[in-house]
Amino acid sequence: MQSAARITKPALTGIAPGQRLVLNNVSWKDYEKIGDALADRPALRLTYDRGKLEFMTTSFEHERQKCLLGRLIDVLSEEFNVPIGAAGSTTFKKRGLKRGLEGDQSYYTKNLAKVQGKKRLEMGRDPAPDLSIEIDVTRSSVNRMAIYARLKVAELWRYDGVTIRVFLLDKKGNYREVDESPTFPGIPIQELVRFLRLAETKDDNTVVREFRAWVRKHLPKKRKKSK
């Protein structure tokens, strides 16, 4: 195994955007050291699963989809009047599970009050995000979905460039696919894909304005009455 001291930014310059490097038999201590050493490199995503450590550099496509989907979620939270706190690509890890990852976008909704004002989070003591987003245009070699489940992220969206799939964590700790998001009930999630694709020909602000108009038109009737 390559030591933690040697896994530095120069050592990773050979990984092209969208590619990955996997190391085996990496200790939890080394995983944390590597994460600290690379903390200021946002385009690099680390996934750790019981000794297996994956480095993945994110592509322009990945970052574009992540940022735009995040803006659409901001619109939904505003129009549904859902209190929300963005956690971005915060590293969520738990030593006892020997697992950790950075989500593409993560959010607190129901548990927002429990993390407000905090500078750092510790899984186990603090709650996991209520909603996380995975952009699957570049496939990971690690089962990230299983890690989200073990960390107890209640709702997970996965977008592969074609469709958005919504998963909820059940009482047994397994994800099951559902037709709509309980965070934004009544909104056909697949319609978000159409607006993500609009960004191929329109700027982001135009896409967001058109999406907001569409959401207001299609909000469930009971939501409209309560506003």
Backbone bond lengths (Angstrom), bond angles and torsions (degrees), N, CA, C in turn:
res aa  C-N    CA-C-N  psi(-1)  N-CA   C-N-CA  omega(-1)  CA-C   N-CA-C  phi
1 M - - - 1.458 - - 1.506 110.73 -
2 Q 1.318 117.81 138.86 1.458 121.28 175.67 1.516 108.64 -73.54
3 S 1.332 118.59 133.12 1.458 121.98 -174.52 1.520 110.72 -69.21
4 A 1.334 114.31 159.01 1.464 119.87 179.36 1.515 111.29 -60.82
5 A 1.333 116.61 -33.53 1.457 120.21 -177.83 1.519 111.76 -63.84
6 R 1.333 117.49 -27.98 1.458 120.82 -177.50 1.528 113.28 -89.07
7 I 1.320 117.58 -14.87 1.472 120.24 179.28 1.524 107.58 -84.41
8 T 1.311 116.17 85.29 1.460 122.30 -179.67 1.508 109.01 -120.41
9 K 1.311 117.03 175.63 1.457 120.97 -179.18 1.532 113.02 -57.54
10 P 1.322 119.56 -44.12 1.463 118.10 177.18 1.520 113.27 -61.53
11 A 1.331 117.02 -32.85 1.460 120.17 -179.05 1.519 112.03 -68.35
12 L 1.335 116.69 -16.85 1.462 120.69 -176.25 1.525 112.79 -105.86
13 T 1.317 117.39 3.78 1.457 119.36 -176.56 1.522 112.86 -67.39
14 G 1.340 116.80 -18.96 1.459 119.52 -179.89 1.511 114.29 -80.74
15 I 1.335 117.51 -5.36 1.461 120.82 178.87 1.522 108.68 -85.66
16 A 1.315 117.17 114.43 1.462 121.20 -179.57 1.523 110.24 -73.01
17 P 1.342 117.83 157.59 1.469 120.81 177.68 1.523 111.53 -53.34
18 G 1.331 115.50 131.34 1.453 120.69 179.27 1.514 113.91 87.25
19 Q 1.338 117.62 -3.15 1.461 120.72 178.48 1.525 110.39 -98.55
20 R 1.336 116.17 171.70 1.462 119.89 -177.12 1.522 111.31 -141.47
21 L 1.316 113.88 157.10 1.451 123.03 175.45 1.517 106.93 -129.12
22 V 1.334 117.31 131.62 1.462 121.39 -177.24 1.520 109.69 -119.80
23 L 1.334 115.45 131.37 1.456 122.12 174.21 1.526 108.85 -116.71
24 N 1.310 116.67 143.27 1.462 121.56 177.86 1.522 110.40 -110.14
25 N 1.321 115.62 161.77 1.464 122.78 177.69 1.531 112.52 59.02
26 V 1.323 115.66 39.64 1.459 121.10 176.38 1.530 108.28 -92.46
27 S 1.309 116.77 127.15 1.459 120.29 -179.10 1.525 110.57 -74.05
28 W 1.323 115.84 160.47 1.461 120.55 176.54 1.528 110.55 -59.76
29 K 1.323 116.36 -39.98 1.459 121.30 179.92 1.517 110.80 -60.83
30 D 1.335 117.10 -44.23 1.460 120.17 179.14 1.521 111.48 -69.12
31 Y 1.329 116.73 -36.38 1.470 120.30 176.44 1.522 110.05 -58.21
32 E 1.322 116.94 -44.68 1.463 119.92 -179.74 1.526 111.56 -67.77
33 K 1.334 117.21 -37.93 1.464 120.45 178.05 1.523 111.02 -64.03
34 I 1.328 115.89 -43.25 1.466 120.60 179.75 1.530 110.32 -64.59
35 G 1.327 115.73 -43.55 1.460 119.60 178.72 1.513 112.06 -59.77
36 D 1.338 116.99 -41.42 1.465 120.63 178.48 1.523 110.96 -66.13
37 A 1.334 116.32 -39.84 1.464 120.49 -178.17 1.522 112.56 -66.71
38 L 1.330 115.97 -29.04 1.463 121.00 -176.17 1.526 112.54 -108.57
39 A 1.328 116.31 17.84 1.464 120.41 -173.97 1.514 113.94 -61.64
40 D 1.338 117.73 -26.21 1.463 120.61 -177.40 1.520 112.44 -96.59
41 R 1.333 116.81 19.64 1.472 120.47 179.14 1.528 108.48 -115.22
42 P 1.348 118.27 84.65 1.461 121.55 -172.99 1.515 115.35 -66.32
43 A 1.336 118.33 -22.31 1.465 120.42 -177.80 1.530 111.90 -83.97
44 L 1.329 117.14 5.57 1.459 121.47 -179.99 1.521 108.86 -115.10
45 R 1.321 116.70 125.37 1.457 122.06 -177.38 1.522 109.66 -111.34
46 L 1.345 116.46 129.00 1.457 121.72 178.50 1.522 110.20 -106.94
47 T 1.324 115.88 138.23 1.464 121.63 174.40 1.520 107.64 -130.64
48 Y 1.330 116.05 126.89 1.463 120.47 -177.61 1.528 109.36 -122.17
49 D 1.326 114.54 129.85 1.466 119.62 -179.32 1.524 109.56 -141.87
50 R 1.348 115.01 94.40 1.467 122.56 173.28 1.536 113.32 50.29
51 G 1.323 115.68 51.64 1.452 120.73 176.34 1.516 114.99 102.28
52 K 1.312 117.62 -16.67 1.454 121.92 178.77 1.522 108.96 -98.44
53 L 1.331 116.41 123.64 1.458 121.14 -178.09 1.518 109.96 -120.67
54 E 1.326 115.14 122.81 1.459 121.47 178.97 1.524 109.96 -110.27
55 F 1.335 115.04 130.61 1.457 122.75 171.00 1.521 106.59 -103.35
56 M 1.326 117.36 127.58 1.462 120.00 176.78 1.525 109.26 -132.41
57 T 1.322 115.78 126.52 1.458 120.05 174.63 1.529 108.45 -88.40
58 T 1.308 116.71 134.12 1.457 120.55 -177.00 1.526 110.56 -86.35
59 S 1.317 115.43 144.46 1.463 121.92 -178.46 1.528 110.85 -89.96
60 F 1.321 115.96 168.38 1.467 121.06 175.62 1.524 110.08 -59.47
61 E 1.338 117.21 -42.77 1.464 120.86 179.04 1.519 110.51 -59.19
62 H 1.320 116.20 -45.89 1.468 121.46 -179.64 1.530 110.93 -58.56
63 E 1.331 116.53 -48.48 1.455 120.44 -177.19 1.522 112.44 -67.59
64 R 1.332 116.84 -36.17 1.460 120.50 177.79 1.528 110.37 -63.00
65 Q 1.323 116.48 -47.49 1.464 120.68 -178.65 1.528 110.52 -65.16
66 K 1.318 116.50 -41.37 1.464 120.95 -179.72 1.525 111.54 -61.37
67 C 1.319 115.98 -48.74 1.461 119.90 -177.29 1.526 112.39 -66.58
68 L 1.331 116.69 -42.41 1.464 119.31 -178.53 1.522 111.32 -69.58
69 L 1.333 117.74 -42.02 1.471 119.54 177.82 1.525 109.77 -62.14
70 G 1.327 116.38 -36.08 1.458 119.63 176.26 1.519 112.00 -61.59
71 R 1.325 116.62 -39.82 1.458 119.37 178.69 1.532 111.60 -67.79
72 L 1.323 117.24 -34.68 1.464 119.69 177.28 1.524 110.55 -67.17
73 I 1.324 116.56 -36.74 1.464 120.35 176.89 1.531 110.21 -66.07
74 D 1.330 116.94 -36.93 1.466 119.85 175.78 1.530 110.57 -59.34
75 V 1.331 116.40 -42.94 1.465 120.56 178.85 1.530 110.06 -62.85
76 L 1.317 117.11 -45.99 1.469 120.37 179.74 1.522 110.90 -59.31
77 S 1.328 116.60 -43.36 1.471 119.12 -178.53 1.527 110.82 -64.50
78 E 1.329 117.31 -37.03 1.466 120.82 178.42 1.522 110.73 -67.54
79 E 1.328 116.31 -47.94 1.468 120.19 -175.24 1.533 112.21 -71.87
80 F 1.327 117.60 -28.49 1.460 121.39 176.73 1.529 111.92 -90.59
81 N 1.333 115.03 -2.26 1.463 120.48 -178.54 1.528 111.07 56.09
82 V 1.331 116.00 44.94 1.462 122.32 178.87 1.529 108.10 -97.89
83 P 1.332 119.28 116.76 1.467 120.60 174.89 1.528 109.34 -59.58
84 I 1.315 117.52 130.88 1.459 119.93 -174.02 1.524 110.42 -144.54
85 G 1.312 115.50 146.43 1.455 121.74 175.95 1.513 108.80 -133.10
86 A 1.328 116.75 118.38 1.461 120.50 -178.01 1.524 110.35 -78.68
87 A 1.337 115.57 136.23 1.465 121.62 176.84 1.514 111.39 -111.04
88 G 1.353 116.78 1.57 1.457 121.30 177.30 1.517 112.80 55.03
89 S 1.338 115.72 -131.79 1.465 121.41 -179.53 1.523 111.36 -105.65
90 T 1.324 115.74 38.62 1.470 120.91 176.00 1.528 110.70 -52.87
91 T 1.329 116.19 142.14 1.464 119.90 174.24 1.524 109.24 -78.83
92 F 1.320 116.04 122.80 1.459 121.85 174.98 1.521 107.58 -110.95
93 K 1.310 116.60 121.82 1.461 120.77 -176.21 1.521 109.65 -147.52
94 K 1.329 115.04 156.29 1.455 120.10 177.95 1.517 108.99 -142.99
95 R 1.321 115.05 117.68 1.458 121.28 -175.41 1.528 111.79 -58.05
96 G 1.340 116.12 -42.42 1.463 119.86 -177.58 1.518 113.36 -61.97
97 L 1.331 116.43 -27.42 1.467 121.48 178.76 1.523 112.11 -91.45
98 K 1.341 116.19 -16.71 1.464 122.39 -174.06 1.526 110.58 55.99
99 R 1.318 114.55 44.18 1.456 121.62 179.77 1.522 110.10 -140.36
100 G 1.330 115.58 147.88 1.452 119.78 176.83 1.521 110.80 -166.78
101 L 1.327 116.06 154.37 1.469 120.88 178.28 1.518 110.36 -163.81
102 E 1.329 114.84 168.13 1.462 122.29 168.37 1.525 107.64 -111.25
103 G 1.314 116.21 123.53 1.459 119.16 174.95 1.516 109.53 -73.88
104 D 1.315 116.94 159.77 1.466 119.17 176.30 1.526 110.24 -69.35
105 Q 1.318 115.91 -44.39 1.459 122.21 172.08 1.526 105.92 -147.41
106 S 1.325 116.86 135.45 1.466 120.62 177.19 1.522 109.53 -132.50
107 Y 1.335 115.24 152.06 1.461 120.43 -174.79 1.525 110.48 -141.98
108 Y 1.321 114.44 147.29 1.455 121.60 169.99 1.527 108.09 -107.82
109 T 1.320 116.25 132.32 1.464 121.68 176.04 1.536 108.84 -125.73
110 K 1.307 117.19 -77.41 1.474 121.02 179.59 1.526 111.95 -61.52
111 N 1.321 116.61 -34.87 1.468 120.98 -177.46 1.526 113.48 -99.24
112 L 1.327 116.58 15.50 1.458 119.90 -175.93 1.531 112.13 -58.62
113 A 1.320 116.83 -43.29 1.471 120.07 -177.11 1.524 112.07 -61.29
114 K 1.331 117.19 -26.06 1.468 121.06 -177.37 1.525 113.16 -77.65
115 V 1.343 117.60 -15.51 1.466 119.75 -178.40 1.528 112.49 -119.21
116 Q 1.315 118.13 -7.06 1.463 120.22 -178.74 1.527 110.66 -61.04
117 G 1.312 115.23 136.75 1.451 120.58 178.25 1.518 114.57 86.96
118 K 1.333 117.08 -8.87 1.460 119.96 -178.45 1.525 111.09 -85.16
119 K 1.330 115.60 146.83 1.455 121.89 177.94 1.527 111.41 -95.35
120 R 1.322 117.12 -30.35 1.460 122.93 -179.75 1.523 109.00 -136.21
121 L 1.329 115.45 151.71 1.460 120.75 178.88 1.523 109.82 -120.08
122 E 1.319 114.97 150.80 1.461 121.17 176.84 1.521 107.99 -132.46
123 M 1.339 115.50 112.83 1.459 119.25 -178.89 1.534 110.62 -62.28
124 G 1.322 114.54 135.30 1.452 120.54 -174.31 1.508 109.29 108.01
125 R 1.322 115.09 -52.09 1.460 119.81 174.54 1.524 109.77 -82.71
126 D 1.334 116.52 -40.66 1.463 122.20 178.52 1.526 109.51 -106.28
127 P 1.332 117.32 152.38 1.467 119.74 -179.88 1.516 112.71 -72.57
128 A 1.319 115.73 154.67 1.461 121.40 173.62 1.529 108.76 -73.46
129 P 1.330 117.96 163.68 1.474 119.76 175.67 1.530 110.96 -57.78
130 D 1.310 115.37 151.01 1.465 120.17 176.51 1.523 111.34 -78.95
131 L 1.326 116.41 -27.94 1.466 121.61 -177.56 1.522 109.44 -143.94
132 S 1.328 116.77 131.35 1.460 121.50 174.85 1.516 110.00 -129.99
133 I 1.330 115.36 151.14 1.455 122.38 -177.60 1.523 109.61 -117.94
134 E 1.323 116.59 131.95 1.455 122.65 175.51 1.531 109.15 -116.19
135 I 1.315 117.00 122.28 1.457 121.74 173.93 1.523 106.89 -95.70
136 D 1.324 116.80 110.31 1.464 121.82 -171.85 1.525 113.44 -100.15
137 V 1.334 117.34 32.41 1.465 118.26 177.40 1.528 110.79 -72.26
138 T 1.345 116.46 -21.66 1.460 122.20 172.45 1.513 107.68 -122.54
139 R 1.299 117.97 118.54 1.454 121.55 -173.88 1.523 112.39 -77.89
140 S 1.319 115.17 136.50 1.455 121.02 175.73 1.523 109.80 -84.08
141 S 1.335 116.58 152.38 1.459 120.83 175.71 1.527 111.40 -87.30
142 V 1.337 116.16 -4.55 1.454 122.43 179.76 1.527 108.52 -109.32
143 N 1.325 116.77 146.28 1.461 121.07 178.90 1.523 108.96 -76.88
144 R 1.328 116.11 83.03 1.459 120.84 -177.69 1.526 111.80 -65.75
145 M 1.310 116.64 -32.75 1.460 119.78 179.45 1.530 111.02 -60.07
146 A 1.326 116.76 -39.51 1.465 120.84 178.69 1.527 110.81 -65.53
147 I 1.336 116.26 -34.78 1.463 119.45 178.44 1.528 110.44 -68.26
148 Y 1.334 116.87 -43.74 1.460 119.79 175.28 1.530 110.70 -55.57
149 A 1.325 116.13 -42.31 1.463 120.55 -179.06 1.523 110.83 -63.16
150 R 1.336 117.22 -44.47 1.459 120.43 -178.90 1.526 111.48 -67.99
151 L 1.320 116.65 -30.33 1.459 120.21 176.57 1.534 112.02 -79.17
152 K 1.344 116.03 -9.03 1.466 123.75 176.48 1.526 113.51 70.85
153 V 1.325 116.14 42.91 1.465 120.84 171.75 1.532 107.25 -77.37
154 A 1.315 117.62 118.71 1.464 121.96 -168.91 1.518 114.10 -67.09
155 E 1.331 117.29 -38.26 1.469 121.14 -175.32 1.527 109.79 -133.85
156 L 1.319 116.32 132.71 1.458 121.63 -177.12 1.521 109.86 -131.34
157 W 1.331 116.48 128.36 1.464 121.78 173.80 1.518 108.37 -106.70
158 R 1.331 116.89 136.30 1.459 121.67 177.07 1.526 109.21 -124.21
159 Y 1.330 115.60 123.16 1.465 121.17 -179.90 1.521 108.78 -118.54
160 D 1.338 116.39 121.53 1.469 121.16 -176.67 1.528 112.99 -105.89
161 G 1.331 116.47 14.02 1.454 120.47 -178.38 1.513 112.83 93.97
162 V 1.332 115.96 -11.86 1.471 121.27 -179.58 1.517 110.91 -122.35
163 T 1.297 117.44 -43.06 1.459 121.05 -176.27 1.524 110.68 -142.75
164 I 1.324 116.12 153.82 1.461 122.33 174.11 1.525 107.81 -106.91
165 R 1.302 116.56 126.23 1.457 121.77 177.99 1.523 109.23 -113.53
166 V 1.333 115.61 136.52 1.461 121.78 -177.30 1.524 109.08 -110.01
167 F 1.336 115.97 130.43 1.460 121.46 -179.44 1.530 109.51 -125.39
168 L 1.332 115.04 140.51 1.466 121.33 176.31 1.518 109.61 -117.79
169 L 1.315 116.10 143.16 1.464 121.44 178.97 1.525 108.83 -81.89
170 D 1.332 116.56 124.60 1.461 119.19 179.61 1.533 111.04 -89.72
171 K 1.317 116.34 -179.71 1.468 121.20 -175.02 1.524 112.48 -66.43
172 K 1.328 116.72 -20.61 1.456 120.40 178.77 1.528 112.51 -88.24
173 G 1.332 116.09 -0.43 1.456 119.86 178.77 1.514 113.84 84.88
174 N 1.344 116.91 20.28 1.460 121.64 178.39 1.517 109.99 -114.44
175 Y 1.332 116.59 150.39 1.456 120.43 177.16 1.519 110.83 -86.62
176 R 1.320 115.54 139.08 1.464 121.50 172.21 1.526 107.75 -126.43
177 E 1.315 114.96 139.88 1.459 119.52 -178.09 1.520 110.22 -78.56
178 V 1.329 116.93 139.75 1.467 122.69 -179.79 1.523 108.95 -128.05
179 D 1.324 115.51 165.57 1.465 121.15 -175.63 1.522 113.60 -81.64
180 E 1.338 116.96 -26.91 1.456 118.87 -178.73 1.522 109.82 -145.86
181 S 1.312 115.39 161.60 1.455 121.16 -179.94 1.520 110.39 -81.19
182 P 1.332 118.89 128.45 1.465 119.83 176.41 1.534 111.54 -68.89
183 T 1.317 117.05 -18.56 1.460 120.67 177.64 1.524 110.79 -72.01
184 F 1.343 115.81 -33.57 1.462 121.89 179.64 1.526 108.99 -130.74
185 P 1.315 117.92 67.48 1.472 121.43 -174.10 1.522 113.11 -64.14
186 G 1.320 114.24 142.79 1.457 119.96 176.28 1.514 114.47 90.94
187 I 1.331 117.41 -9.46 1.458 120.97 179.26 1.528 109.29 -95.74
188 P 1.339 118.17 121.51 1.473 120.38 177.33 1.527 110.00 -68.75
189 I 1.314 116.14 104.43 1.462 121.42 -173.04 1.521 112.52 -58.41
190 Q 1.341 117.23 -32.57 1.470 119.15 -178.26 1.523 112.58 -61.84
191 E 1.330 116.67 -22.60 1.464 119.41 178.28 1.525 111.78 -65.79
192 L 1.333 116.73 -22.37 1.457 119.08 178.83 1.528 111.11 -63.63
193 V 1.328 116.50 -29.26 1.462 120.72 179.89 1.526 110.25 -61.07
194 R 1.323 115.84 -39.64 1.465 119.91 -179.72 1.524 110.63 -60.19
195 F 1.317 117.53 -38.67 1.457 120.65 -179.88 1.525 111.51 -76.41
196 L 1.310 117.48 -31.62 1.459 119.69 174.69 1.529 110.11 -62.73
197 R 1.313 116.24 -37.52 1.461 120.20 -179.57 1.520 112.24 -74.80
198 L 1.320 117.13 -22.76 1.466 119.81 177.29 1.523 111.21 -61.00
199 A 1.335 115.54 -26.75 1.460 119.96 -178.66 1.524 112.54 -66.98
200 E 1.337 116.90 -8.65 1.464 119.86 176.15 1.531 111.09 -73.63
201 T 1.329 116.09 -20.40 1.469 119.91 -177.83 1.527 113.52 -128.34
202 K 1.354 117.20 -10.19 1.457 120.61 -178.10 1.524 109.90 -129.89
203 D 1.338 115.75 156.97 1.460 118.82 178.92 1.530 109.91 -75.71
204 D 1.320 116.05 162.51 1.459 121.28 -173.56 1.524 113.28 -60.32
205 N 1.326 117.36 -40.47 1.458 119.42 -178.60 1.528 111.70 -64.05
206 T 1.318 116.30 -37.66 1.467 120.07 177.00 1.524 110.10 -65.36
207 V 1.314 116.97 -43.12 1.464 121.12 178.27 1.528 110.33 -59.58
208 V 1.327 116.59 -45.33 1.459 120.79 -178.30 1.522 111.14 -64.51
209 R 1.337 117.33 -41.10 1.466 120.00 178.80 1.522 110.59 -63.41
210 E 1.318 117.64 -43.67 1.464 120.62 179.72 1.525 110.78 -66.53
211 F 1.318 116.39 -36.42 1.463 119.89 178.77 1.529 110.49 -66.89
212 R 1.306 117.16 -41.76 1.466 119.79 179.76 1.532 110.52 -62.32
213 A 1.324 116.72 -42.01 1.468 120.09 178.25 1.521 110.42 -62.42
214 W 1.332 116.44 -40.38 1.467 120.21 179.38 1.527 110.88 -65.95
215 V 1.323 117.34 -42.48 1.471 121.13 -179.97 1.522 109.79 -61.48
216 R 1.320 117.72 -45.29 1.464 120.41 -178.92 1.526 111.61 -63.02
217 K 1.319 116.22 -32.56 1.456 120.50 179.03 1.524 111.51 -73.80
218 H 1.332 116.86 -32.49 1.461 120.75 -173.90 1.523 114.28 -106.76
219 L 1.328 117.23 6.47 1.462 118.49 176.81 1.518 109.93 -56.76
220 P 1.325 117.83 139.17 1.466 119.18 175.58 1.515 111.03 -54.71
221 K 1.328 117.38 144.11 1.460 121.84 -174.35 1.513 112.93 -55.28
222 K 1.333 118.08 -41.12 1.452 119.78 -177.91 1.527 111.28 -66.33
223 R 1.342 116.24 -28.62 1.455 119.64 176.62 1.523 109.78 -69.74
224 K 1.337 116.61 -41.12 1.458 120.44 -179.31 1.535 110.43 -62.31
225 K 1.312 116.80 -40.15 1.469 120.82 -177.61 1.523 111.34 -67.64
226 S 1.337 116.42 -31.60 1.466 120.02 -175.83 1.520 112.48 -80.86
227 K 1.320 117.08 -13.21 1.472 119.98 -176.37 1.536 111.32 -81.97
